[in-house]
Amino acid sequence: MNLDADLSPTAGPLLVTGAHGQLGTHVLEAAALRGIEIIGVDRADADITDEHQMQALFDDLHPSAVIHCAAYTNVDGAEADREAAFRINGEGSRLIAQLCHETGAHLVAVSTDYVFPGTHPEGYAEHDLTGPINVYGESKLAGECAIRDVLGEDAAIARTAWLFSAQAPNFVQTIAKAARERDVLDVVDDQHGNPTWCGHLAEALLTLAVERIGGTHHLVGQPTATWRDLAQAVVDELGVECEVRPTTSEAFVRPAKRAACSILRVTNPQTPEMGDWREGVRASLQDEVPVG
């Protein structure tokens, strides 16, 4: 299919929520390069939990598809603010799904590896049993369930993990800053997952939106890695003298539990291909955006 074709059936623009975040920013840029009509909104433009604001937005734009990036993403903060996490990730996603159902817009909703318990050493396929181990994961799973309640398999649930870009703050930019300032870094080496560059993810999300592909998709970078592997790749790319030493999760106790293995396996044949995360590290460090 021509990815520059209009987004039938309503031939309206593609709407992106959370447009000012690191993922939303990449989606807007990728769509512009493809010549796709796209409109991005963020918290200041419309509250995804406000029915009147969102109804007015849909009435005004008549979007053909929605890439839903807006979310409560503070994993540790969710432990103390459960209500906000569920309101935004659960109720907000349900509202978006209802509006898409009413208007015929195709929904692509971004979800997370945190919906799984992280105990299986080989990782998780799209329809493996979920079981979040922290509030953030519970709230994102609530969003998935709400979308499926309204739209079934017509909507695309796009789970991803370990996102990074040139737009700080994220792990890659944090390590890059620390590696320039310190001789030694201790980085967790007992958590396994899929580092994912927002540039690769944005392209895949656009494909799901334009081709109106539904179902559950695992959109993550390859190959799998630990946080230390990712940190070492950053140091290598920078070419600085900094030792990256392995350590354990116990050395960095956080309010929210982290999974030992959050690898997402890809078995859905309709899932768009994702790139090598090491290419994303290179791109992110060549085009760094300083912390504001």
C-alpha positions in Angstrom: 0.0 0.0 0.0 1.2 3.5 -0.7 2.1 5.0 2.7 1.4 8.5 1.4 -2.1 7.7 0.5 -5.0 9.3 2.3 -6.2 7.7 5.5 -9.6 6.5 4.4 -12.5 6.2 5.1 -13.0 9.8 6.3 -9.8 11.2 4.6 -9.2 13.5 7.5 -5.8 14.1 9.1 -3.9 11.7 11.3 -4.2 12.8 15.0 -1.3 12.3 17.4 -1.8 12.7 21.2 1.2 13.4 23.4 2.8 15.2 20.5 5.4 17.0 22.5 6.9 13.9 24.1 10.0 12.2 22.6 7.8 9.6 20.7 5.2 12.0 19.5 7.9 14.4 18.2 9.3 11.6 16.1 5.9 10.6 14.8 5.3 14.2 13.6 8.7 14.3 11.9 8.3 11.0 10.2 4.8 11.8 9.0 6.0 15.1 7.6 8.7 13.3 5.6 6.0 10.9 4.2 3.8 13.8 3.2 1.0 12.7 5.5 -1.4 15.3 6.9 -0.9 15.1 10.6 -2.0 17.2 13.6 -0.4 16.8 17.0 -1.9 17.8 20.3 -0.6 17.7 23.8 -1.8 18.4 27.4 -2.0 22.1 26.8 -4.2 21.6 23.7 -6.6 18.9 25.0 -6.9 16.8 28.2 -7.4 13.2 27.1 -9.6 12.6 30.2 -11.9 15.5 29.5 -14.9 14.3 27.4 -16.0 17.7 26.3 -12.5 18.8 25.1 -11.9 15.6 23.3 -15.3 15.5 21.7 -14.7 19.1 20.4 -11.3 18.1 19.1 -12.7 15.2 17.1 -15.7 17.3 15.9 -13.2 19.9 14.6 -10.6 17.6 13.0 -12.5 14.5 11.9 -9.3 12.4 12.1 -9.0 9.3 10.0 -6.6 7.7 12.4 -5.2 8.4 15.9 -1.8 7.5 17.2 -2.3 7.6 20.9 1.0 8.4 22.6 -0.3 10.5 25.5 0.2 8.7 28.8 1.2 8.9 32.4 4.7 7.6 32.1 6.4 8.1 35.5 6.9 4.5 36.5 8.0 5.3 40.0 5.6 8.2 40.5 2.7 6.0 39.7 3.3 4.1 43.0 2.3 7.1 44.9 -0.2 8.5 42.5 -2.3 5.5 41.4 -5.4 7.6 40.7 -3.6 9.8 38.2 -2.0 6.9 36.4 -5.3 5.0 36.0 -7.2 8.2 35.1 -4.9 9.0 32.3 -3.8 5.6 31.1 -7.1 3.8 31.7 -10.0 6.2 31.5 -8.2 8.5 28.9 -7.6 5.5 26.6 -11.2 4.4 26.9 -12.4 7.9 25.9 -10.1 8.0 22.9 -11.4 4.5 21.9 -15.0 5.5 22.2 -14.5 8.6 20.0 -12.7 6.5 17.4 -15.6 4.0 17.5 -18.1 6.8 17.0 -16.2 8.4 14.1 -14.6 5.5 12.3 -11.1 6.6 13.1 -8.5 3.9 13.3 -6.8 3.7 16.7 -3.1 2.9 17.2 -2.4 2.9 21.0 1.0 2.8 22.5 1.4 0.4 25.4 4.3 -1.2 27.3 6.3 -4.3 28.3 5.3 -3.5 31.9 2.0 -5.3 31.3 3.9 -8.5 31.8 5.4 -9.9 35.1 8.9 -10.3 33.7 9.5 -13.8 35.1 9.8 -15.8 31.8 13.5 -16.0 30.7 12.5 -16.1 27.0 10.2 -13.1 27.2 6.7 -12.6 26.0 4.7 -13.0 22.8 1.7 -10.8 21.9 -1.0 -13.0 23.5 0.9 -14.4 26.5 -0.8 -13.9 29.8 -0.2 -10.5 31.3 0.5 -9.8 35.0 1.9 -6.4 35.9 4.1 -6.1 38.9 3.7 -2.3 39.5 1.0 0.4 39.3 2.2 1.8 36.0 1.9 -1.6 34.3 -1.5 -2.1 35.9 -2.7 1.3 34.5 -1.4 0.6 31.0 -3.0 -2.8 31.0 -6.3 -1.1 32.1 -5.9 1.1 29.0 -5.4 -2.0 26.8 -8.5 -3.7 28.2 -10.6 -0.5 27.8 -9.6 -0.2 24.2 -10.4 -3.8 23.5 -13.7 -3.5 25.2 -14.7 -0.7 22.8 -12.9 -1.6 19.6 -11.9 -5.2 19.9 -9.2 -6.3 17.5 -9.9 -3.5 15.1 -7.6 -1.2 17.2 -3.9 -1.7 17.2 -2.2 -2.1 20.6 1.5 -1.4 20.1 3.6 -2.5 23.0 7.1 -1.1 23.2 10.0 -0.9 25.7 13.1 1.0 26.8 12.5 4.0 24.6 15.2 6.5 23.9 15.9 9.4 21.5 17.9 12.6 21.2 15.2 14.3 23.3 16.3 14.1 27.0 15.6 12.9 29.5 16.0 9.2 28.7 18.5 6.5 29.6 20.8 7.0 26.6 21.1 10.8 27.2 21.6 10.3 30.9 24.4 7.8 30.3 25.9 10.1 27.7 26.1 13.0 30.1 27.5 10.8 32.9 30.1 9.2 30.7 31.5 12.6 29.8 31.8 13.5 33.4 32.9 10.3 35.1 35.5 7.6 34.7 33.4 4.7 35.9 29.7 3.9 35.7 27.9 1.1 37.5 24.9 -0.1 35.4 22.4 -2.8 36.1 23.2 -6.0 34.2 20.5 -8.4 35.4 17.5 -6.9 33.6 16.9 -8.0 30.0 14.8 -6.2 27.4 14.6 -4.5 24.1 16.1 -1.0 23.7 14.0 0.9 21.2 14.8 4.1 19.3 11.8 6.4 18.9 12.7 6.9 15.2 12.2 3.3 14.4 9.0 3.1 16.5 7.5 6.2 14.9 7.8 4.7 11.4 6.2 1.5 12.5 3.3 3.3 14.2 2.6 5.3 11.1 2.4 2.0 9.1 -0.1 0.6 11.5 -2.1 3.8 11.2 -2.0 4.3 7.4 -2.6 0.7 6.6 -5.3 0.5 9.3 -3.8 -2.7 10.8 -5.4 -3.9 14.0 -4.4 -6.5 16.6 -1.6 -6.6 19.2 2.0 -5.8 18.1 5.3 -5.8 19.8 7.3 -2.9 18.4 10.8 -3.1 19.9 14.4 -2.8 18.8 16.6 -5.7 18.2 18.7 -7.5 19.5 17.8 -7.9 23.2 20.1 -6.4 25.7 20.7 -5.5 29.3 20.9 -1.9 30.6 24.7 -2.3 30.8 24.8 -3.4 27.2 22.9 -0.3 26.2 25.2 1.9 28.4 28.3 0.3 26.9 27.0 1.0 23.4 26.6 4.7 24.3 30.1 4.9 25.7 31.5 3.2 22.6 29.7 5.5 20.3 30.9 8.6 22.2 34.5 7.3 22.2 35.1 8.5 25.8 37.3 6.8 28.4 34.7 5.5 30.8 34.4 2.0 32.3 30.9 0.5 32.4 30.8 -1.9 35.3 28.0 -4.5 35.8 25.9 -4.3 38.9 22.6 -5.8 40.1 19.1 -4.4 40.6 19.5 -4.6 44.3 22.1 -1.8 44.0 19.5 0.6 42.6 16.3 0.1 44.7 13.3 2.0 43.1 9.8 2.6 44.4 8.3 0.5 41.5 9.4 -3.1 40.9 11.2 -3.8 37.7 11.1 -7.0 35.7 14.1 -9.3 35.4 13.1 -10.1 31.8 10.8 -7.7 29.8 11.8 -9.1 26.4 9.0 -8.7 23.9 8.9 -11.4 21.2 7.4 -10.7 17.8 5.1 -13.5 16.4 2.4 -11.4 14.6 3.1 -11.5 10.9 1.5 -8.1 10.3 3.8 -6.4 12.7 6.0 -3.8 10.9 9.8 -4.5 11.1 11.8 -2.6 13.6 15.5 -1.7 13.3 18.7 -2.4 15.3 18.7 -0.2 18.4 22.4 0.4 18.0 21.6 2.5 14.9 19.3 4.5 17.1 22.0 5.1 19.6 24.2 6.5 16.9 21.4 8.8 15.6 20.4 10.0 19.1 23.9 11.0 20.0 24.6 12.7 16.7 21.5 14.9 17.1 21.4 15.4 20.9 18.9 17.7 22.4 20.1 19.2 25.8 17.9 19.0 28.9 15.9 22.2 29.1 
